[in-house]
Amino acid sequence: MATTPLQSATKKLAGSSAAVDALVASVKKLLEDADSERFRKISLTSPHFKAVATAPGGMDFMRATGWTQHYGHLLLNRYDRQTLEAALGALKVSQGSAEYREDKARCRLARAEAHARAEREREAASLRAEFASKVPEEPPDGAAGSARVCIHLSDGAAASAERRVWRRFEAWNTVQDLANFVRSLPNAPKQLSALENLTARPALRLDLEAHRGHTLQSCDLWPCAHVRVIESMADRLPRAEAYKGKPEEWVAQGSVVSNNAPASQRGAAARRRTAPPRGRASRPGGARSRSIELRSKLPMVPHPPQEVGAF
């Protein structure tokens, strides 16, 4: 027995549950109110019609039930109740198929994931706003006693990118004020482990518990400094999983330099570790000497041991 265009189109539609549901609702309205003009005209750009227009067999179904295209719209000029009733019956048969049920389950899961993601983003935005309210007002550019700090953040949106954010602080602002600003930034780590003063040689690790009340000036973050955000392992591991098998991308994030990394990156990392201090004299009694003496009085927090093969 030959398959009719309506049966062929309905069979193709079975795997698109959203399109089938939209067509069932539309055909029911036509059968209930055949004289309504608004049920017999559809804009091709309507977001409600998008699921049908993009589904396999969607436009074939519309043509099989009498719809014709006219200047960006579909019009039902010929109303055939018998054809519409047959179409409704075929659509209900599709709703009982395995393809329809599987796609329906996927759509339901996707909606649940989207809702959960939106809820997480809402909570994260609320948390960022709370930390932003604790950040001191930014001093004017060039103000006496102000410090310019560049925060280095791993950019989760691009595996090979590092995001840098500049911000001015007063010299007497504290490490806690700086940490609150970092936590107010989009895509900032959920659990901030520590900050690392990259301007110092060697880099000085600032633990948030031990140094929260220290001023930026006392931590050698004045008048200008670069600070790297140290993420907790809870934040690092998901990104490490995403970059598994791509050590060069993980290295570019400023994490661990492994033997699997390209020679150019290993060499660059070695040069950074052994590079001599720049820009400040180390003569006795000089600014560099006083800075080193000041840091020696601060409690040093050791780096956590790296697990071999963790990344």
C-alpha positions as CSV (number, residue, x, y, z in Angstrom):
1,M,0.0,0.0,0.0
2,A,1.4,3.4,-1.0
3,T,2.3,5.9,1.7
4,T,0.5,9.2,1.4
5,P,2.4,12.5,1.8
6,L,0.7,13.1,5.1
7,Q,1.8,9.7,6.5
8,S,5.3,10.2,5.2
9,A,5.6,13.7,6.8
10,T,4.2,12.4,10.1
11,K,6.6,9.6,10.2
12,K,9.6,12.0,9.8
13,L,8.2,14.2,12.6
14,A,8.1,11.4,15.2
15,G,11.6,12.2,16.4
16,S,10.8,15.9,17.0
17,S,8.5,16.0,20.0
18,A,8.3,19.8,20.2
19,A,7.1,20.0,16.6
20,V,4.5,17.2,17.1
21,D,3.1,18.9,20.2
22,A,2.9,22.2,18.5
23,L,1.1,20.7,15.5
24,V,-1.4,18.8,17.7
25,A,-2.3,22.1,19.4
26,S,-2.6,23.9,16.1
27,V,-4.8,21.3,14.4
28,K,-7.1,21.1,17.5
29,K,-7.7,24.8,17.3
30,L,-8.5,24.6,13.6
31,L,-11.0,21.8,14.2
32,E,-12.7,23.7,17.1
33,D,-12.9,27.1,15.4
34,A,-12.7,26.7,11.6
35,D,-13.8,30.3,10.9
36,S,-11.1,32.0,13.0
37,E,-8.8,34.0,10.7
38,R,-5.9,34.0,13.2
39,F,-5.7,30.2,13.3
40,R,-5.4,30.0,9.4
41,K,-2.4,32.3,9.1
42,I,1.1,31.6,10.4
43,S,4.2,33.8,10.1
44,L,7.3,31.9,9.0
45,T,9.4,34.0,11.4
46,S,7.2,33.3,14.4
47,P,9.3,31.7,17.3
48,H,6.3,29.4,18.1
49,F,6.5,28.0,14.5
50,K,10.3,27.5,14.6
51,A,10.1,24.0,16.0
52,V,7.9,22.9,13.1
53,A,9.8,24.8,10.4
54,T,13.2,23.2,11.4
55,A,11.9,19.7,12.1
56,P,12.3,17.0,9.4
57,G,9.0,16.7,7.7
58,G,7.6,19.8,9.3
59,M,7.0,21.8,6.1
60,D,5.9,18.6,4.3
61,F,3.2,18.2,6.9
62,M,2.0,21.8,6.4
63,R,1.7,21.4,2.6
64,A,0.0,18.0,3.0
65,T,-2.7,19.6,5.2
66,G,-3.5,22.4,2.7
67,W,-1.2,25.2,3.8
68,T,0.4,27.4,1.1
69,Q,3.3,29.9,1.4
70,H,2.6,33.5,0.6
71,Y,4.9,36.5,1.2
72,G,6.5,35.2,4.4
73,H,3.4,33.5,5.7
74,L,1.6,30.2,5.5
75,L,-2.1,30.5,4.7
76,L,-4.8,27.8,4.9
77,N,-7.1,28.9,2.1
78,R,-8.6,25.5,1.6
79,Y,-10.2,24.1,4.7
80,D,-10.6,20.3,4.6
81,R,-11.9,18.9,7.8
82,Q,-11.5,15.3,6.9
83,T,-7.8,15.9,6.1
84,L,-7.2,17.8,9.3
85,E,-8.9,15.0,11.4
86,A,-6.6,12.4,9.6
87,A,-3.6,14.6,10.4
88,L,-4.6,14.8,14.1
89,G,-5.0,11.1,14.3
90,A,-1.6,10.5,12.6
91,L,0.1,13.0,15.1
92,K,-1.4,11.2,18.1
93,V,0.0,7.9,16.7
94,S,3.4,9.6,16.5
95,Q,3.1,10.7,20.2
96,G,2.9,7.0,21.1
97,S,6.1,6.1,19.2
98,A,9.5,5.3,20.8
99,E,11.2,8.1,18.9
100,Y,8.8,10.6,20.3
101,R,9.2,9.4,23.9
102,E,13.0,9.4,23.6
103,D,13.0,13.0,22.2
104,K,10.5,14.1,24.8
105,A,12.8,12.8,27.6
106,R,15.8,14.6,26.1
107,C,13.9,17.9,25.8
108,R,12.7,17.5,29.4
109,L,16.2,16.9,30.6
110,A,17.5,19.9,28.6
111,R,14.9,22.1,30.1
112,A,15.8,20.9,33.6
113,E,19.5,21.5,32.9
114,A,18.8,25.0,31.6
115,H,16.7,25.8,34.6
116,A,19.5,24.6,37.0
117,R,22.1,26.5,35.0
118,A,20.0,29.7,35.2
119,E,19.6,29.2,39.0
120,R,23.3,28.7,39.5
121,E,24.0,31.9,37.5
122,R,21.5,33.8,39.5
123,E,23.0,32.6,42.8
124,A,26.5,33.4,41.5
125,A,25.4,36.9,40.4
126,S,23.9,37.5,43.9
127,L,27.1,36.4,45.5
128,R,29.2,38.6,43.3
129,A,27.0,41.6,44.2
130,E,27.4,40.8,47.9
131,F,31.2,40.8,47.6
132,A,31.1,44.0,45.4
133,S,29.3,45.8,48.2
134,K,32.3,45.2,50.5
135,V,34.8,46.6,48.0
136,P,36.1,50.1,48.9
137,E,35.5,52.9,46.5
138,E,38.0,53.2,43.7
139,P,40.3,56.2,44.0
140,P,40.6,58.6,41.1
141,D,43.3,57.9,38.5
142,G,46.6,59.4,39.6
143,A,45.5,60.1,43.2
144,A,48.3,60.3,45.8
145,G,48.8,57.1,47.7
146,S,46.8,54.9,45.3
147,A,47.9,51.5,44.1
148,R,47.3,50.0,40.6
149,V,46.8,46.3,40.8
150,C,46.5,43.9,37.8
151,I,44.6,40.7,38.7
152,H,45.5,37.7,36.6
153,L,42.5,35.3,36.3
154,S,42.2,32.0,34.4
155,D,39.6,32.5,31.8
156,G,37.2,29.5,31.8
157,A,35.7,30.5,28.5
158,A,38.9,30.0,26.5
159,A,41.3,27.3,27.4
160,S,44.4,29.2,26.3
161,A,43.5,32.6,27.6
162,E,44.4,34.5,30.8
163,R,42.1,37.4,31.7
164,R,43.7,40.5,33.3
165,V,41.7,43.1,35.2
166,W,43.2,46.4,36.4
167,R,41.8,48.2,39.4
168,R,43.0,51.1,41.7
169,F,43.1,50.8,45.5
170,E,44.2,53.0,48.3
171,A,47.6,52.0,49.8
172,W,45.9,51.3,53.1
173,N,43.3,49.0,51.7
174,T,43.7,45.4,52.8
175,V,44.3,42.0,51.2
176,Q,40.7,41.2,52.2
177,D,39.5,44.2,50.2
178,L,41.4,42.9,47.2
179,A,40.0,39.4,47.6
180,N,36.5,40.8,47.8
181,F,37.0,42.6,44.5
182,V,38.3,39.4,42.9
183,R,35.3,37.5,44.1
184,S,33.0,40.2,42.6
185,L,34.4,39.5,39.1
186,P,32.5,37.3,36.6
187,N,33.8,33.8,36.3
188,A,35.9,34.2,39.4
189,P,36.8,31.0,41.4
190,K,34.1,29.9,43.8
191,Q,36.7,29.1,46.5
192,L,39.6,31.5,46.5
193,S,42.6,29.8,48.0
194,A,45.2,32.5,48.0
195,L,46.7,35.4,46.0
196,E,50.2,35.5,44.6
197,N,52.2,38.7,44.2
198,L,53.9,38.2,40.8
199,T,55.8,41.6,41.1
200,A,58.0,40.2,43.9
201,R,60.9,37.9,43.1
202,P,60.4,35.2,44.1
203,A,56.6,35.4,43.9
204,L,55.0,36.0,47.3
205,R,52.0,33.8,48.2
206,L,49.4,35.7,50.3
207,D,47.2,33.4,52.2
208,L,43.8,35.0,52.8
209,E,43.5,33.8,56.4
210,A,47.0,34.9,57.4
211,H,47.2,38.2,55.4
212,R,43.6,39.3,55.3
213,G,44.2,42.4,57.5
214,H,47.5,43.4,56.0
215,T,47.6,46.5,53.8
216,L,48.5,46.4,50.2
217,Q,51.5,48.6,50.9
218,S,52.8,46.3,53.6
219,C,52.5,43.3,51.1
220,D,54.5,45.1,48.5
221,L,51.4,45.7,46.3
222,W,52.0,49.5,46.0
223,P,52.3,51.6,43.9
224,C,51.8,49.0,41.2
225,A,51.6,45.2,41.2
226,H,50.5,42.1,39.4
227,V,48.6,39.5,41.4
228,R,47.6,36.0,40.3
229,V,44.5,34.3,41.7
230,I,45.2,30.9,43.1
231,E,42.2,28.7,42.8
232,S,41.2,25.9,45.2
233,M,41.5,22.3,44.0
234,A,37.7,22.1,43.9
235,D,37.8,24.8,41.1
236,R,40.9,23.5,39.4
237,L,40.0,19.9,38.9
238,P,36.9,20.4,36.7
239,R,39.0,22.6,34.4
240,A,41.8,20.0,34.5
241,E,39.4,17.3,33.3
242,A,38.3,19.6,30.4
243,Y,41.9,20.0,29.3
244,K,42.9,16.3,29.8
245,G,45.1,15.3,26.9
246,K,45.9,19.0,26.1
247,P,48.8,19.9,28.5
248,E,49.8,22.9,26.5
249,E,46.4,24.5,27.1
250,W,46.5,23.7,30.8
251,V,50.0,25.2,31.0
252,A,48.8,28.3,29.3
253,Q,46.3,28.8,32.1
254,G,49.3,29.3,34.5
255,S,48.9,26.0,36.3
256,V,51.5,23.3,36.2
257,V,54.4,23.0,33.7
258,S,54.7,19.3,32.9
259,N,57.3,17.5,30.9
260,N,54.7,16.9,28.3
261,A,54.4,20.6,27.6
262,P,56.2,22.0,24.5
263,A,59.8,22.9,25.0
264,S,59.1,26.6,24.4
265,Q,56.7,26.7,27.3
266,R,59.0,24.8,29.6
267,G,61.9,27.1,28.7
268,A,59.7,30.2,29.3
269,A,58.6,28.9,32.7
270,A,62.2,28.2,33.6
271,R,63.2,31.8,32.6
272,R,60.4,33.2,34.7
273,R,61.5,31.3,37.7
274,T,65.1,32.3,37.4
275,A,64.7,35.9,36.1
276,P,66.4,38.5,38.2
277,P,64.4,41.3,39.9
278,R,63.7,44.2,37.5
279,G,63.3,47.9,38.1
280,R,64.2,48.1,41.8
281,A,67.7,48.4,43.3
282,S,68.7,45.8,45.9
283,R,71.3,48.0,47.6
284,P,71.3,48.0,51.4
285,G,68.6,50.3,52.7
286,G,67.0,50.7,49.3
287,A,63.4,50.2,48.5
288,R,64.0,46.6,47.3
289,S,66.0,45.8,50.4
290,R,63.2,47.2,52.7
291,S,60.6,45.3,50.8
292,I,62.5,42.0,51.2
293,E,63.0,42.7,54.9
294,L,59.2,43.4,55.3
295,R,58.2,40.2,53.5
296,S,60.5,38.2,55.7
297,K,58.4,39.2,58.7
298,L,55.2,38.0,57.1
299,P,54.1,34.4,57.7
300,M,54.9,32.4,54.6
301,V,52.4,29.9,53.5
302,P,53.9,26.9,51.6
303,H,52.5,25.8,48.3
304,P,50.4,22.6,48.4
305,P,52.2,19.6,47.0
306,Q,51.4,18.8,43.4
307,E,50.1,15.3,42.7
308,V,52.0,13.6,39.9
309,G,49.6,12.8,37.0
310,A,46.7,14.7,38.5
311,F,46.3,16.8,35.4
